[in-house]
């Protein structure tokens, strides 16, 4: 039989309770009914299918209900004529994508003609989604996420590799029986780039260490080399996984990547095209970011600490101030870059942040002046004492 246009997602043997699920694709959410069979007319590109068995607004004071509010996601690649088939696996209690050469896939294809009229059409804004995920492809999905039959897995509680390493070290230090594995090696994890913002290079002089602390360009290039598109792709993957699935480690990675770029001044000066692409992506993300996901204090709702976010915005604000103040024009921004930054400044108003008020005190030689009364020895952004 001829295949339907665009891409199609088919569901087999959904459980009876699926009628109470909150399912979604990309940034769109919808409740299911008993005749639901799939999603059709999905445009080309990477897409995120996600679902939960909870109500849209769970009562997190009830631990049992809070646990059921977990969301599970599958990143998939869609191209013209692609048909992705999922079935409900009772043993793992989750949706699993079917291998194309399997009997279940053949069964799903045989039913496609009859089930097509019971499918919902892709409900999202295809152009908006494409701009937010244009750097993500199957190679990127496989680079960062555990995969199963061609789909990249992510969930609310799936840890990052960095989190698992840290947890393993803590548990191993407190392990009563030497040689006993504290954390299972086969558990799924997200393989985000581990970014150590306080890292410094060896065999550096005192002044060089100070320079390295205030400008992380060397570290950005150490992590990503010349593959700047991979950094943007990771930023996009982390942002969508955070907003759509509630993956807290993805939200932290999104902020960490933004912080790394915001502290790489000389790299941004040399790589204007990258800076333009990065800020354009960040601006689109901020438009989409719900204000309630940035809070003053961390809590149980997978929200990010707004103080870290403000630090990132302050870093960018200072970069723009220095660029605009260069009399020789070497550091001046072109019109597009200026416009994007002005748009970011305006967009931050929805978070209650006035970036025009984020000004650091500097001395006559443009060195930052710190108030020693506010000194915090645990603040990694304080000056390095060498």
C-alpha positions, 0 to 999 in steps of 0.5 A: 500500500502507498504510505500516507503523506509526511510522517505518521505515528501509529499506536498499538494495544494502548491500555484502557487507562490511556483515555486519561493520559495527557499525550503530546507532540513537540509543545502541543498537549492533548487528552486521548479518547478510546478511539485514538489511533495515532498522529498523522501529517507530521512535518519533516524533522526531529520531533518529541512524542511524550505522554504521562498517565496523570492529570494536567495539574497533579497534586504534588502534595500526594506522593503517589499522585506526584509520581504518576505525573512523570512524563516520558518522551521519544525523540524521533526523526520524521521524513516523507513517508515515515511510519513510526509504530509504538506499542504498550509494553506491560513489562516495562510499563511504557510505550516502545517503538517497534522495529521495522522488520518485526511482525508487530510493525507489519501488523501496524502497517496492515491496519494503517488504512482503517486506523488513519481516520481515527488519528489526529493531525499534527497540532503544532506550528511547524515553522516555529518548531523547525526554528527551535530544533533545526540543528537536531537530527538523528545523529544528535539524538543518538549522541546524547540520548539512550536509544531504543529501536531508533527513538531517543528516550528521555523522561522527567526523572532520567539523570544525566551522566554527570549526575550519575557520576556524582551520585556514584562517587558519593555512594561509593565513599559511603559503601559499607562493602568494598567492591559493591556497585552502588549504582547500576551501570545499565540504567539509562542516562542522558549523555550531555556534555559535562561542563566544569565552570571552575576548571582551569588549565594547568601550568598557567601563571597567576595572570593567565589563570585570572584571564582564563577565569573571566574568559572561558573561550579556551574551554568552550573550544576544548569541549566543542572544537570547531563543531559549533553547530553541535553546541547549538543542537545540544542547547535545543535538545536540552531546552525542549526536553526541559519544557515539554517533559520536565527533565530537570537535568536538561534545564540545568544543562540548558542554563549551563551551556548559556553560561559557558557561551556568555563567559566566552568573550573573545570567542564571541568576538571572533565568531560573529556568525555563531553568536548571531545563531546562538542569540537567535536560538536563545531568543526563540527559546525565551519566547517559548519558556513559561515564566513559571519555570524560573523561580527564586528558590528551587522546589519540587516542580522541576523549575530553575533558579532564576538567580543563575539565569540572571547571571547569564543575562548579566554576562551577555549585557556586559559583553554588549556594553563593551562591544558598543563602547569600542571606539575603533569599531572592532567590537561593534555589533552589526544591526541584526545582532543588536536587534536580537539583543534588544528583543531579548531585553524586551522578552525578559520583561515577562520574567520580571527582569529589567536587563537595563538595570543589570549593571556591574560596577567597574573601575577606570580600567574597566575591571569589575569592582566587588563588594567584599561585604557580599563575598561568598567563598562558594561563588564560582564567579568571584575573582580568582585569588592567585 
